[in-house]
Amino acid sequence: MAKPSRTAPGSDVQLLGDKASARAVMAARAHFNAALAARDMSAIGSVLADAVTLVPGDDAVLIEGREAQLEAWQSIFTNMPDVSYVRTPARIEIGADGELAAESGRWRGAWSSDGFSIRYTGRYFAKWRFDGTRWLIEAEIFVTLKRQA
């Protein structure tokens, strides 16, 4: 059995299946993380499928659809101006047909509230679909494993 390829020397991201496609998913994830950091709603939306689903890592409500997710992000950015969220992939696997990809890794969120520094971390899983020109997130599921205040 062949060993999974790594993205670069010292990198911890496993790339399985078609390597060029896996690198494209990894680049799309980096673009999404940068868009979150920049609070660039257009760039965030460009990575989301129309019918994207987000399952939050805590007791928050399921978010269905690109527009609903963009509204949620805008509310978060407005109410928590110092918020940051980062997804760090550990594994990206491209399906045999080249149309679907599975990404898993760790996520972290940080913000302040009432003078307290809040930190959440956990695991996530993302389902990506190639639409013929680019990779889009169809679903993300988060599990919050640690909360610090």
N, CA, C and O atoms as a GROMACS GRO file, in nm:
protein
  596
    1MET      N    1   0.084  -0.117   0.000
    1MET     CA    2   0.000   0.000   0.000
    1MET      C    3   0.089   0.124   0.000
    1MET      O    4   0.183   0.132   0.078
    2ALA      N    5   0.059   0.219  -0.088
    2ALA     CA    6   0.139   0.341  -0.099
    2ALA      C    7   0.116   0.432   0.020
    2ALA      O    8   0.006   0.441   0.074
    3LYS      N    9   0.223   0.499   0.060
    3LYS     CA   10   0.212   0.595   0.168
    3LYS      C   11   0.141   0.720   0.117
    3LYS      O   12   0.162   0.760   0.002
    4PRO      N   13   0.057   0.785   0.203
    4PRO     CA   14  -0.005   0.909   0.159
    4PRO      C   15   0.100   1.016   0.138
    4PRO      O   16   0.201   1.020   0.209
    5SER      N   17   0.076   1.102   0.040
    5SER     CA   18   0.173   1.208   0.016
    5SER      C   19   0.152   1.321   0.116
    5SER      O   20   0.042   1.338   0.169
    6ARG      N   21   0.254   1.394   0.140
    6ARG     CA   22   0.249   1.510   0.228
    6ARG      C   23   0.256   1.635   0.142
    6ARG      O   24   0.311   1.631   0.032
    7THR      N   25   0.201   1.746   0.191
    7THR     CA   26   0.194   1.867   0.110
    7THR      C   27   0.330   1.933   0.093
    7THR      O   28   0.355   1.995  -0.010
    8ALA      N   29   0.416   1.921   0.189
    8ALA     CA   30   0.550   1.980   0.183
    8ALA      C   31   0.633   1.913   0.292
    8ALA      O   32   0.578   1.853   0.384
    9PRO      N   33   0.765   1.923   0.281
    9PRO     CA   34   0.847   1.863   0.386
    9PRO      C   35   0.806   1.919   0.522
    9PRO      O   36   0.797   2.040   0.540
   10GLY      N   37   0.782   1.829   0.617
   10GLY     CA   38   0.745   1.870   0.752
   10GLY      C   39   0.596   1.896   0.769
   10GLY      O   40   0.551   1.921   0.880
   11SER      N   41   0.519   1.889   0.662
   11SER     CA   42   0.375   1.913   0.671
   11SER      C   43   0.306   1.791   0.731
   11SER      O   44   0.350   1.677   0.712
   12ASP      N   45   0.198   1.818   0.803
   12ASP     CA   46   0.123   1.708   0.864
   12ASP      C   47  -0.004   1.675   0.789
   12ASP      O   48  -0.082   1.591   0.836
   13VAL      N   49  -0.030   1.736   0.674
   13VAL     CA   50  -0.152   1.710   0.601
   13VAL      C   51  -0.134   1.590   0.509
   13VAL      O   52  -0.047   1.592   0.422
   14GLN      N   53  -0.215   1.487   0.529
   14GLN     CA   54  -0.214   1.371   0.441
   14GLN      C   55  -0.299   1.403   0.319
   14GLN      O   56  -0.412   1.450   0.332
   15LEU      N   57  -0.247   1.377   0.202
   15LEU     CA   58  -0.321   1.393   0.077
   15LEU      C   59  -0.340   1.255   0.017
   15LEU      O   60  -0.243   1.187  -0.016
   16LEU      N   61  -0.466   1.213   0.002
   16LEU     CA   62  -0.498   1.080  -0.049
   16LEU      C   63  -0.582   1.093  -0.175
   16LEU      O   64  -0.662   1.186  -0.188
   17GLY      N   65  -0.566   1.000  -0.266
   17GLY     CA   66  -0.636   1.006  -0.393
   17GLY      C   67  -0.560   1.097  -0.488
   17GLY      O   68  -0.438   1.110  -0.479
   18ASP      N   69  -0.632   1.160  -0.580
   18ASP     CA   70  -0.570   1.249  -0.679
   18ASP      C   71  -0.500   1.366  -0.607
   18ASP      O   72  -0.566   1.448  -0.544
   19LYS      N   73  -0.368   1.372  -0.618
   19LYS     CA   74  -0.289   1.470  -0.542
   19LYS      C   75  -0.316   1.614  -0.586
   19LYS      O   76  -0.323   1.704  -0.502
   20ALA      N   77  -0.332   1.636  -0.716
   20ALA     CA   78  -0.359   1.772  -0.764
   20ALA      C   79  -0.493   1.822  -0.709
   20ALA      O   80  -0.504   1.938  -0.669
   21SER      N   81  -0.593   1.734  -0.706
   21SER     CA   82  -0.723   1.772  -0.651
   21SER      C   83  -0.714   1.797  -0.501
   21SER      O   84  -0.774   1.891  -0.449
   22ALA      N   85  -0.639   1.712  -0.431
   22ALA     CA   86  -0.623   1.730  -0.286
   22ALA      C   87  -0.554   1.862  -0.257
   22ALA      O   88  -0.591   1.932  -0.162
   23ARG      N   89  -0.454   1.898  -0.337
   23ARG     CA   90  -0.388   2.027  -0.318
   23ARG      C   91  -0.483   2.142  -0.348
   23ARG      O   92  -0.476   2.247  -0.284
   24ALA      N   93  -0.573   2.124  -0.445
   24ALA     CA   94  -0.672   2.228  -0.477
   24ALA      C   95  -0.770   2.246  -0.360
   24ALA      O   96  -0.808   2.359  -0.330
   25VAL      N   97  -0.811   2.137  -0.295
   25VAL     CA   98  -0.897   2.147  -0.177
   25VAL      C   99  -0.822   2.218  -0.066
   25VAL      O  100  -0.878   2.304   0.003
   26MET      N  101  -0.695   2.183  -0.047
   26MET     CA  102  -0.615   2.248   0.057
   26MET      C  103  -0.603   2.398   0.029
   26MET      O  104  -0.610   2.478   0.122
   27ALA      N  105  -0.585   2.436  -0.096
   27ALA     CA  106  -0.577   2.577  -0.133
   27ALA      C  107  -0.711   2.647  -0.108
   27ALA      O  108  -0.714   2.761  -0.062
   28ALA      N  109  -0.822   2.578  -0.139
   28ALA     CA  110  -0.954   2.636  -0.113
   28ALA      C  111  -0.975   2.656   0.037
   28ALA      O  112  -1.035   2.756   0.079
   29ARG      N  113  -0.927   2.561   0.119
   29ARG     CA  114  -0.938   2.577   0.265
   29ARG      C  115  -0.855   2.698   0.311
   29ARG      O  116  -0.902   2.776   0.394
   30ALA      N  117  -0.734   2.713   0.258
   30ALA     CA  118  -0.650   2.827   0.295
   30ALA      C  119  -0.719   2.958   0.255
   30ALA      O  120  -0.716   3.056   0.330
   31HIS      N  121  -0.782   2.959   0.137
   31HIS     CA  122  -0.857   3.077   0.091
   31HIS      C  123  -0.972   3.107   0.187
   31HIS      O  124  -0.997   3.223   0.220
   32PHE      N  125  -1.042   3.003   0.231
   32PHE     CA  126  -1.154   3.021   0.324
   32PHE      C  127  -1.105   3.076   0.458
   32PHE      O  128  -1.165   3.168   0.513
   33ASN      N  129  -0.996   3.019   0.511
   33ASN     CA  130  -0.939   3.070   0.637
   33ASN      C  131  -0.898   3.217   0.624
   33ASN      O  132  -0.923   3.296   0.714
   34ALA      N  133  -0.835   3.252   0.511
   34ALA     CA  134  -0.794   3.391   0.488
   34ALA      C  135  -0.916   3.482   0.477
   34ALA      O  136  -0.914   3.595   0.527
   35ALA      N  137  -1.022   3.434   0.412
   35ALA     CA  138  -1.145   3.512   0.399
   35ALA      C  139  -1.208   3.537   0.536
   35ALA      O  140  -1.257   3.647   0.562
   36LEU      N  141  -1.208   3.436   0.622
   36LEU     CA  142  -1.259   3.455   0.758
   36LEU      C  143  -1.176   3.561   0.832
   36LEU      O  144  -1.232   3.650   0.897
   37ALA      N  145  -1.045   3.551   0.823
   37ALA     CA  146  -0.957   3.646   0.892
   37ALA      C  147  -0.978   3.788   0.841
   37ALA      O  148  -0.971   3.883   0.918
   38ALA      N  149  -1.005   3.802   0.712
   38ALA     CA  150  -1.025   3.934   0.651
   38ALA      C  151  -1.170   3.981   0.660
   38ALA      O  152  -1.202   4.095   0.626
   39ARG      N  153  -1.259   3.893   0.708
   39ARG     CA  154  -1.402   3.923   0.714
   39ARG      C  155  -1.457   3.960   0.576
   39ARG      O  156  -1.541   4.049   0.563
   40ASP      N  157  -1.408   3.890   0.477
   40ASP     CA  158  -1.443   3.915   0.338
   40ASP      C  159  -1.561   3.825   0.300
   40ASP      O  160  -1.543   3.709   0.264
   41MET      N  161  -1.681   3.880   0.310
   41MET     CA  162  -1.802   3.801   0.290
   41MET      C  163  -1.810   3.742   0.149
   41MET      O  164  -1.855   3.629   0.132
   42SER      N  165  -1.766   3.816   0.050
   42SER     CA  166  -1.769   3.767  -0.087
   42SER      C  167  -1.676   3.647  -0.102
   42SER      O  168  -1.713   3.547  -0.165
   43ALA      N  169  -1.557   3.656  -0.045
   43ALA     CA  170  -1.461   3.545  -0.053
   43ALA      C  171  -1.510   3.424   0.027
   43ALA      O  172  -1.491   3.310  -0.016
   44ILE      N  173  -1.572   3.448   0.142
   44ILE     CA  174  -1.629   3.338   0.219
   44ILE      C  175  -1.735   3.268   0.135
   44ILE      O  176  -1.735   3.145   0.123
   45GLY      N  177  -1.826   3.345   0.077
   45GLY     CA  178  -1.933   3.289  -0.004
   45GLY      C  179  -1.885   3.214  -0.125
   45GLY      O  180  -1.951   3.121  -0.172
   46SER      N  181  -1.769   3.254  -0.178
   46SER     CA  182  -1.718   3.191  -0.301
   46SER      C  183  -1.673   3.047  -0.280
   46SER      O  184  -1.654   2.974  -0.377
   47VAL      N  185  -1.656   3.005  -0.154
   47VAL     CA  186  -1.610   2.870  -0.124
   47VAL      C  187  -1.726   2.780  -0.080
   47VAL      O  188  -1.709   2.660  -0.063
   48LEU      N  189  -1.844   2.840  -0.061
   48LEU     CA  190  -1.959   2.766  -0.010
   48LEU      C  191  -2.054   2.726  -0.123
   48LEU      O  192  -2.086   2.807  -0.210
   49ALA      N  193  -2.099   2.602  -0.121
   49ALA     CA  194  -2.203   2.558  -0.213
   49ALA      C  195  -2.334   2.626  -0.177
   49ALA      O  196  -2.352   2.670  -0.064
   50ASP      N  197  -2.425   2.636  -0.273
   50ASP     CA  198  -2.555   2.700  -0.246
   50ASP      C  199  -2.627   2.635  -0.127
   50ASP      O  200  -2.681   2.705  -0.042
   51ALA      N  201  -2.627   2.503  -0.122
   51ALA     CA  202  -2.700   2.430  -0.018
   51ALA      C  203  -2.608   2.381   0.094
   51ALA      O  204  -2.633   2.276   0.153
   52VAL      N  205  -2.502   2.455   0.123
   52VAL     CA  206  -2.406   2.416   0.227
   52VAL      C  207  -2.476   2.400   0.363
   52VAL      O  208  -2.572   2.472   0.394
   53THR      N  209  -2.427   2.305   0.442
   53THR     CA  210  -2.478   2.282   0.577
   53THR      C  211  -2.362   2.293   0.675
   53THR      O  212  -2.255   2.239   0.652
   54LEU      N  213  -2.386   2.363   0.786
   54LEU     CA  214  -2.286   2.375   0.892
   54LEU      C  215  -2.349   2.325   1.021
   54LEU      O  216  -2.453   2.374   1.064
   55VAL      N  217  -2.283   2.226   1.082
   55VAL     CA  218  -2.326   2.174   1.211
   55VAL      C  219  -2.227   2.227   1.315
   55VAL      O  220  -2.113   2.182   1.321
   56PRO      N  221  -2.271   2.325   1.397
   56PRO     CA  222  -2.180   2.385   1.496
   56PRO      C  223  -2.133   2.283   1.599
   56PRO      O  224  -2.194   2.177   1.618
   57GLY      N  225  -2.022   2.316   1.664
   57GLY     CA  226  -1.960   2.225   1.757
   57GLY      C  227  -2.019   2.224   1.896
   57GLY      O  228  -1.978   2.145   1.981
   58ASP      N  229  -2.115   2.311   1.921
   58ASP     CA  230  -2.176   2.315   2.054
   58ASP      C  231  -2.328   2.307   2.039
   58ASP      O  232  -2.377   2.235   1.952
   59ASP      N  233  -2.401   2.378   2.120
   59ASP     CA  234  -2.547   2.370   2.117
   59ASP      C  235  -2.612   2.468   2.020
   59ASP      O  236  -2.733   2.484   2.023
   60ALA      N  237  -2.534   2.532   1.936
   60ALA     CA  238  -2.589   2.627   1.840
   60ALA      C  239  -2.675   2.555   1.736
   60ALA      O  240  -2.668   2.433   1.721
   61VAL      N  241  -2.753   2.632   1.664
   61VAL     CA  242  -2.848   2.579   1.567
   61VAL      C  243  -2.778   2.546   1.435
   61VAL      O  244  -2.687   2.617   1.392
   62LEU      N  245  -2.823   2.439   1.372
   62LEU     CA  246  -2.777   2.401   1.239
   62LEU      C  247  -2.798   2.518   1.142
   62LEU      O  248  -2.902   2.583   1.145
   63ILE      N  249  -2.699   2.543   1.057
   63ILE     CA  250  -2.707   2.652   0.959
   63ILE      C  251  -2.712   2.589   0.820
   63ILE      O  252  -2.618   2.521   0.779
   64GLU      N  253  -2.822   2.614   0.748
   64GLU     CA  254  -2.840   2.554   0.615
   64GLU      C  255  -2.848   2.662   0.507
   64GLU      O  256  -2.928   2.755   0.518
   65GLY      N  257  -2.765   2.649   0.404
   65GLY     CA  258  -2.766   2.739   0.291
   65GLY      C  259  -2.657   2.846   0.298
   65GLY      O  260  -2.621   2.893   0.406
   66ARG      N  261  -2.606   2.883   0.180
   66ARG     CA  262  -2.499   2.983   0.173
   66ARG      C  263  -2.542   3.116   0.236
   66ARG      O  264  -2.469   3.173   0.317
   67GLU      N  265  -2.661   3.164   0.200
   67GLU     CA  266  -2.706   3.295   0.251
   67GLU      C  267  -2.720   3.293   0.403
   67GLU      O  268  -2.681   3.390   0.469
   68ALA      N  269  -2.774   3.186   0.459
   68ALA     CA  270  -2.787   3.174   0.604
   68ALA      C  271  -2.650   3.173   0.671
   68ALA      O  272  -2.632   3.233   0.777
   69GLN      N  273  -2.554   3.104   0.609
   69GLN     CA  274  -2.421   3.100   0.668
   69GLN      C  275  -2.354   3.237   0.661
   69GLN      O  276  -2.288   3.279   0.756
   70LEU      N  277  -2.370   3.307   0.549
   70LEU     CA  278  -2.313   3.442   0.538
   70LEU      C  279  -2.376   3.537   0.640
   70LEU      O  280  -2.306   3.620   0.698
   71GLU      N  281  -2.506   3.525   0.661
   71GLU     CA  282  -2.572   3.607   0.763
   71GLU      C  283  -2.516   3.575   0.902
   71GLU      O  284  -2.493   3.666   0.983
   72ALA      N  285  -2.494   3.447   0.930
   72ALA     CA  286  -2.438   3.407   1.059
   72ALA      C  287  -2.298   3.464   1.077
   72ALA      O  288  -2.265   3.516   1.184
   73TRP      N  289  -2.214   3.455   0.972
   73TRP     CA  290  -2.078   3.510   0.981
   73TRP      C  291  -2.083   3.661   1.003
   73TRP      O  292  -2.008   3.714   1.085
   74GLN      N  293  -2.170   3.730   0.932
   74GLN     CA  294  -2.179   3.875   0.948
   74GLN      C  295  -2.219   3.911   1.091
   74GLN      O  296  -2.164   4.005   1.149
   75SER      N  297  -2.313   3.838   1.147
   75SER     CA  298  -2.356   3.861   1.285
   75SER      C  299  -2.241   3.836   1.383
   75SER      O  300  -2.219   3.914   1.476
   76ILE      N  301  -2.167   3.727   1.361
   76ILE     CA  302  -2.052   3.697   1.447
   76ILE      C  303  -1.949   3.809   1.440
   76ILE      O  304  -1.901   3.856   1.543
   77PHE      N  305  -1.915   3.853   1.320
   77PHE     CA  306  -1.815   3.959   1.303
   77PHE      C  307  -1.861   4.090   1.365
   77PHE      O  308  -1.780   4.164   1.419
   78THR      N  309  -1.990   4.120   1.357
   78THR     CA  310  -2.045   4.243   1.414
   78THR      C  311  -2.045   4.238   1.566
   78THR      O  312  -2.007   4.335   1.632
   79ASN      N  313  -2.086   4.124   1.623
   79ASN     CA  314  -2.100   4.112   1.768
   79ASN      C  315  -1.971   4.077   1.840
   79ASN      O  316  -1.959   4.101   1.960
   80MET      N  317  -1.874   4.020   1.769
   80MET     CA  318  -1.746   3.982   1.829
   80MET      C  319  -1.634   4.030   1.737
   80MET      O  320  -1.577   3.950   1.663
   81PRO      N  321  -1.602   4.160   1.741
   81PRO     CA  322  -1.508   4.216   1.642
   81PRO      C  323  -1.368   4.153   1.644
   81PRO      O  324  -1.296   4.163   1.545
   82ASP      N  325  -1.329   4.091   1.753
   82ASP     CA  326  -1.195   4.031   1.759
   82ASP      C  327  -1.196   3.880   1.736
   82ASP      O  328  -1.096   3.813   1.759
   83VAL      N  329  -1.309   3.827   1.691
   83VAL     CA  330  -1.320   3.682   1.674
   83VAL      C  331  -1.225   3.632   1.565
   83VAL      O  332  -1.199   3.700   1.466
   84SER      N  333  -1.175   3.511   1.586
   84SER     CA  334  -1.097   3.444   1.482
   84SER      C  335  -1.133   3.296   1.485
   84SER      O  336  -1.149   3.235   1.591
   85TYR      N  337  -1.145   3.240   1.367
   85TYR     CA  338  -1.169   3.097   1.350
   85TYR      C  339  -1.072   3.045   1.246
   85TYR      O  340  -1.051   3.108   1.142
   86VAL      N  341  -1.012   2.930   1.274
   86VAL     CA  342  -0.919   2.867   1.180
   86VAL      C  343  -0.946   2.718   1.178
   86VAL      O  344  -0.960   2.654   1.282
   87ARG      N  345  -0.953   2.664   1.058
   87ARG     CA  346  -0.961   2.519   1.039
   87ARG      C  347  -0.824   2.475   0.986
   87ARG      O  348  -0.774   2.531   0.889
   88THR      N  349  -0.766   2.375   1.051
   88THR     CA  350  -0.635   2.325   1.011
   88THR      C  351  -0.648   2.180   0.967
   88THR      O  352  -0.664   2.091   1.051
   89PRO      N  353  -0.642   2.156   0.837
   89PRO     CA  354  -0.661   2.018   0.789
   89PRO      C  355  -0.548   1.925   0.831
   89PRO      O  356  -0.431   1.965   0.836
   90ALA      N  357  -0.584   1.801   0.859
   90ALA     CA  358  -0.487   1.695   0.886
   90ALA      C  359  -0.488   1.593   0.773
   90ALA      O  360  -0.387   1.527   0.746
   91ARG      N  361  -0.604   1.580   0.708
   91ARG     CA  362  -0.618   1.478   0.603
   91ARG      C  363  -0.719   1.527   0.499
   91ARG      O  364  -0.826   1.576   0.533
   92ILE      N  365  -0.682   1.513   0.373
   92ILE     CA  366  -0.772   1.543   0.262
   92ILE      C  367  -0.769   1.424   0.169
   92ILE      O  368  -0.663   1.384   0.120
   93GLU      N  369  -0.886   1.367   0.145
   93GLU     CA  370  -0.896   1.248   0.060
   93GLU      C  371  -0.994   1.274  -0.054
   93GLU      O  372  -1.108   1.315  -0.032
   94ILE      N  373  -0.948   1.250  -0.175
   94ILE     CA  374  -1.031   1.269  -0.293
   94ILE      C  375  -1.096   1.136  -0.330
   94ILE      O  376  -1.029   1.032  -0.332
   95GLY      N  377  -1.226   1.139  -0.358
   95GLY     CA  378  -1.299   1.018  -0.396
   95GLY      C  379  -1.252   0.965  -0.530
   95GLY      O  380  -1.193   1.037  -0.610
   96ALA      N  381  -1.279   0.838  -0.554
   96ALA     CA  382  -1.235   0.771  -0.676
   96ALA      C  383  -1.288   0.838  -0.803
   96ALA      O  384  -1.221   0.836  -0.906
   97ASP      N  385  -1.408   0.898  -0.795
   97ASP     CA  386  -1.464   0.963  -0.914
   97ASP      C  387  -1.415   1.106  -0.932
   97ASP      O  388  -1.445   1.170  -1.033
   98GLY      N  389  -1.338   1.157  -0.835
   98GLY     CA  390  -1.283   1.292  -0.846
   98GLY      C  391  -1.383   1.403  -0.821
   98GLY      O  392  -1.350   1.520  -0.841
   99GLU      N  393  -1.504   1.369  -0.778
   99GLU     CA  394  -1.607   1.471  -0.757
   99GLU      C  395  -1.626   1.510  -0.612
   99GLU      O  396  -1.672   1.620  -0.583
  100LEU      N  397  -1.591   1.420  -0.519
  100LEU     CA  398  -1.608   1.446  -0.376
  100LEU      C  399  -1.474   1.438  -0.305
  100LEU      O  400  -1.383   1.366  -0.346
  101ALA      N  401  -1.465   1.515  -0.197
  101ALA     CA  402  -1.345   1.510  -0.113
  101ALA      C  403  -1.388   1.515   0.033
  101ALA      O  404  -1.487   1.579   0.068
  102ALA      N  405  -1.312   1.447   0.116
  102ALA     CA  406  -1.332   1.448   0.261
  102ALA      C  407  -1.211   1.514   0.324
  102ALA      O  408  -1.096   1.479   0.295
  103GLU      N  409  -1.237   1.610   0.410
  103GLU     CA  410  -1.130   1.681   0.483
  103GLU      C  411  -1.158   1.668   0.631
  103GLU      O  412  -1.272   1.684   0.675
  104SER      N  413  -1.056   1.639   0.708
  104SER     CA  414  -1.071   1.636   0.854
  104SER      C  415  -0.950   1.704   0.916
  104SER      O  416  -0.841   1.708   0.858
  105GLY      N  417  -0.973   1.756   1.035
  105GLY     CA  418  -0.864   1.824   1.104
  105GLY      C  419  -0.909   1.884   1.235
  105GLY      O  420  -1.007   1.840   1.295
  106ARG      N  421  -0.837   1.986   1.277
  106ARG     CA  422  -0.866   2.056   1.402
  106ARG      C  423  -0.912   2.197   1.371
  106ARG      O  424  -0.871   2.256   1.270
  107TRP      N  425  -0.996   2.251   1.457
  107TRP     CA  426  -1.038   2.390   1.443
  107TRP      C  427  -1.018   2.460   1.576
  107TRP      O  428  -1.012   2.398   1.682
  108ARG      N  429  -1.009   2.592   1.567
  108ARG     CA  430  -1.001   2.673   1.689
  108ARG      C  431  -1.074   2.804   1.665
  108ARG      O  432  -1.075   2.859   1.554
  109GLY      N  433  -1.134   2.852   1.770
  109GLY     CA  434  -1.202   2.981   1.767
  109GLY      C  435  -1.160   3.060   1.889
  109GLY      O  436  -1.140   3.003   1.997
  110ALA      N  437  -1.145   3.191   1.873
  110ALA     CA  438  -1.102   3.276   1.984
  110ALA      C  439  -1.173   3.411   1.973
  110ALA      O  440  -1.192   3.463   1.864
  111TRP      N  441  -1.212   3.466   2.087
  111TRP     CA  442  -1.272   3.599   2.093
  111TRP      C  443  -1.271   3.643   2.238
  111TRP      O  444  -1.238   3.566   2.328
  112SER      N  445  -1.308   3.767   2.262
  112SER     CA  446  -1.317   3.817   2.399
  112SER      C  447  -1.461   3.859   2.426
  112SER      O  448  -1.533   3.902   2.336
  113SER      N  449  -1.500   3.846   2.552
  113SER     CA  450  -1.634   3.883   2.595
  113SER      C  451  -1.630   3.926   2.740
  113SER      O  452  -1.582   3.852   2.826
  114ASP      N  453  -1.679   4.045   2.767
  114ASP     CA  454  -1.684   4.099   2.904
  114ASP      C  455  -1.548   4.091   2.972
  114ASP      O  456  -1.540   4.059   3.091
  115GLY      N  457  -1.442   4.120   2.899
  115GLY     CA  458  -1.308   4.121   2.956
  115GLY      C  459  -1.243   3.984   2.967
  115GLY      O  460  -1.130   3.974   3.016
  116PHE      N  461  -1.310   3.881   2.922
  116PHE     CA  462  -1.256   3.746   2.927
  116PHE      C  463  -1.212   3.702   2.788
  116PHE      O  464  -1.274   3.737   2.688
  117SER      N  465  -1.107   3.624   2.785
  117SER     CA  466  -1.058   3.566   2.661
  117SER      C  467  -1.120   3.427   2.648
  117SER      O  468  -1.101   3.342   2.734
  118ILE      N  469  -1.193   3.404   2.540
  118ILE     CA  470  -1.262   3.277   2.518
  118ILE      C  471  -1.188   3.199   2.410
  118ILE      O  472  -1.152   3.256   2.306
  119ARG      N  473  -1.165   3.071   2.434
  119ARG     CA  474  -1.097   2.985   2.337
  119ARG      C  475  -1.173   2.853   2.329
  119ARG      O  476  -1.195   2.787   2.430
  120TYR      N  477  -1.212   2.815   2.207
  120TYR     CA  478  -1.274   2.686   2.180
  120TYR      C  479  -1.186   2.613   2.081
  120TYR      O  480  -1.128   2.674   1.991
  121THR      N  481  -1.174   2.483   2.098
  121THR     CA  482  -1.100   2.400   2.003
  121THR      C  483  -1.172   2.267   1.986
  121THR      O  484  -1.253   2.227   2.070
  122GLY      N  485  -1.141   2.201   1.877
  122GLY     CA  486  -1.202   2.071   1.855
  122GLY      C  487  -1.163   2.011   1.721
  122GLY      O  488  -1.062   2.049   1.661
  123ARG      N  489  -1.245   1.918   1.676
  123ARG     CA  490  -1.224   1.848   1.549
  123ARG      C  491  -1.334   1.888   1.452
  123ARG      O  492  -1.443   1.930   1.492
  124TYR      N  493  -1.303   1.875   1.323
  124TYR     CA  494  -1.404   1.902   1.221
  124TYR      C  495  -1.390   1.803   1.106
  124TYR      O  496  -1.286   1.740   1.086
  125PHE      N  497  -1.499   1.794   1.030
  125PHE     CA  498  -1.502   1.715   0.908
  125PHE      C  499  -1.572   1.800   0.802
  125PHE      O  500  -1.677   1.860   0.830
  126ALA      N  501  -1.516   1.807   0.683
  126ALA     CA  502  -1.578   1.883   0.574
  126ALA      C  503  -1.596   1.794   0.452
  126ALA      O  504  -1.511   1.712   0.418
  127LYS      N  505  -1.711   1.812   0.387
  127LYS     CA  506  -1.741   1.745   0.260
  127LYS      C  507  -1.729   1.850   0.150
  127LYS      O  508  -1.795   1.953   0.155
  128TRP      N  509  -1.646   1.823   0.052
  128TRP     CA  510  -1.624   1.912  -0.062
  128TRP      C  511  -1.678   1.846  -0.188
  128TRP      O  512  -1.677   1.723  -0.200
  129ARG      N  513  -1.725   1.928  -0.284
  129ARG     CA  514  -1.769   1.878  -0.414
  129ARG      C  515  -1.707   1.965  -0.523
  129ARG      O  516  -1.706   2.088  -0.514
  130PHE      N  517  -1.656   1.898  -0.626
  130PHE     CA  518  -1.601   1.968  -0.742
  130PHE      C  519  -1.716   1.999  -0.837
  130PHE      O  520  -1.787   1.908  -0.879
  131ASP      N  521  -1.735   2.127  -0.871
  131ASP     CA  522  -1.849   2.166  -0.955
  131ASP      C  523  -1.813   2.175  -1.104
  131ASP      O  524  -1.891   2.226  -1.184
  132GLY      N  525  -1.696   2.125  -1.138
  132GLY     CA  526  -1.649   2.131  -1.276
  132GLY      C  527  -1.542   2.237  -1.297
  132GLY      O  528  -1.465   2.230  -1.392
  133THR      N  529  -1.538   2.336  -1.207
  133THR     CA  530  -1.436   2.440  -1.215
  133THR      C  531  -1.363   2.464  -1.083
  133THR      O  532  -1.248   2.508  -1.082
  134ARG      N  533  -1.431   2.435  -0.972
  134ARG     CA  534  -1.369   2.461  -0.841
  134ARG      C  535  -1.430   2.371  -0.735
  134ARG      O  536  -1.536   2.312  -0.754
  135TRP      N  537  -1.360   2.362  -0.622
  135TRP     CA  538  -1.406   2.284  -0.508
  135TRP      C  539  -1.487   2.374  -0.415
  135TRP      O  540  -1.446   2.485  -0.383
  136LEU      N  541  -1.604   2.324  -0.373
  136LEU     CA  542  -1.692   2.398  -0.284
  136LEU      C  543  -1.725   2.314  -0.160
  136LEU      O  544  -1.735   2.192  -0.168
  137ILE      N  545  -1.740   2.382  -0.046
  137ILE     CA  546  -1.779   2.314   0.077
  137ILE      C  547  -1.930   2.287   0.070
  137ILE      O  548  -2.010   2.378   0.051
  138GLU      N  549  -1.967   2.160   0.086
  138GLU     CA  550  -2.109   2.121   0.092
  138GLU      C  551  -2.156   2.103   0.235
  138GLU      O  552  -2.273   2.125   0.266
  139ALA      N  553  -2.064   2.063   0.323
  139ALA     CA  554  -2.102   2.041   0.462
  139ALA      C  555  -1.979   2.048   0.551
  139ALA      O  556  -1.870   2.007   0.512
  140GLU      N  557  -1.999   2.101   0.670
  140GLU     CA  558  -1.896   2.100   0.774
  140GLU      C  559  -1.962   2.061   0.906
  140GLU      O  560  -2.068   2.111   0.941
  141ILE      N  561  -1.896   1.970   0.977
  141ILE     CA  562  -1.943   1.927   1.108
  141ILE      C  563  -1.830   1.953   1.207
  141ILE      O  564  -1.716   1.913   1.186
  142PHE      N  565  -1.864   2.020   1.316
  142PHE     CA  566  -1.765   2.056   1.418
  142PHE      C  567  -1.800   1.989   1.549
  142PHE      O  568  -1.917   1.975   1.584
  143VAL      N  569  -1.697   1.948   1.622
  143VAL     CA  570  -1.713   1.895   1.757
  143VAL      C  571  -1.623   1.978   1.847
  143VAL      O  572  -1.501   1.979   1.831
  144THR      N  573  -1.684   2.047   1.943
  144THR     CA  574  -1.607   2.125   2.039
  144THR      C  575  -1.558   2.031   2.148
  144THR      O  576  -1.638   1.968   2.217
  145LEU      N  577  -1.426   2.022   2.163
  145LEU     CA  578  -1.367   1.931   2.261
  145LEU      C  579  -1.312   2.004   2.384
  145LEU      O  580  -1.296   1.944   2.490
  146LYS      N  581  -1.284   2.134   2.368
  146LYS     CA  582  -1.227   2.210   2.480
  146LYS      C  583  -1.278   2.353   2.476
  146LYS      O  584  -1.278   2.417   2.371
  147ARG      N  585  -1.321   2.402   2.592
  147ARG     CA  586  -1.364   2.540   2.608
  147ARG      C  587  -1.282   2.604   2.719
  147ARG      O  588  -1.271   2.548   2.828
  148GLN      N  589  -1.226   2.721   2.691
  148GLN     CA  590  -1.149   2.794   2.792
  148GLN      C  591  -1.201   2.936   2.801
  148GLN      O  592  -1.222   3.002   2.699
  149ALA      N  593  -1.221   2.982   2.920
  149ALA     CA  594  -1.260   3.122   2.940
  149ALA      C  595  -1.172   3.184   3.047
  149ALA      O  596  -1.188   3.301   3.080
   0.00000   0.00000   0.00000
